[in-house]
């Protein structure tokens, strides 16, 4: 079993990944955040610094490299949970290109690297995740959760427009473009698996039911 958790920044991926891993006695492959030297620079730089130092492009390369390493390990050893995966990485790069933070040339290079990496994954015994759990919610909920987790570099008011650009197309990307596995959508406006025991049980039941459905096909 390989499950990947997909969601907007701040939606609660890591909390769910840990809940699922504990339930299924599996390992979590975490998104590279706390050890990421570029992320604070990306969030705190001025537009001038972003254009001069190309932080968005460097950040995408960092994430692409670390996510490739994680999914290779996760696909080799069964029974794992990925706290975001290489499949979503392209969406973040695309949004930054549309915002003018990544150039056409940089995006072309990025896509070429990603294509090569995806070809490598085809050579592994297990080719893709069994299930993507996608956390969907209102923009208000996302902003509230970003504020609650309190990473200082994420809280600048100037970042709200960036979060909105990511948020507004995320559901569409999942529905129209993600095809590596089955998807289970959890509405975080209605379900609070962090603070509510009943919701926690409900989410785990939903996941078990979906996995059984996939196995029995």
C-alpha positions, 0 to 999 in steps of 0.5 A: 500500500502506498498512499500520497496526501495532496493538498494546498499549503496549510491544509493539514497534510502532515497531520493526516499522513501521521494519522494514516501511518499510525493506523496502518503501521507504515512510514511517513516520507515527509515533505522537505520543509524544515531542512529547506534553505530556500523556502524562507528566502522564497517567502520573504524575498521582494519581487525584485529579489525573486527576479534577481535570485530566481528563488522560485526556480531554485525552490522547485528544483529542491522540491523536485529532487527531494520528492524524487528521492522520497517516491523512489524509496517509498515505491520500493518498500511497500506500505508507506505514506507520502506527505505530498509527492512528485505528482503535485510538484508540476502544479506548483511550478506551473502556477509560478510560471503563470505568475512570472516568477519562473521563466519559460526557459526555466519551466522547460528545463524543469519539465525535462528533468521531471519527465526524465524522473518519471521515466525512471519510476517506470522501471521500479517494481511498483509504478505509482501510488495506490491512492491519493487522499486530497484535502479540499477546502475553502480559501478561508479555511486554508488561510486560517490553518496557515495562520494557526501553524505559525511558520513566521515566513508564511504569514506575511500578508503579501503572500495571500494573493500567492496562496489564492493563485495556488488554491483556485486551480488546485481542485481542477488540477486534481480532477482534470490532470492527476491520473497516477492513482485513485483519488479520495477527496476529504472536505476539510471545511466539514471534517476536523480529523486533528481535533475531533475524535469522531472525525478522525475515525470517520476519515480512517474508515473512508480510507479503509473503504476506498482501499478495499474497493481498489483491492477488490477490483 
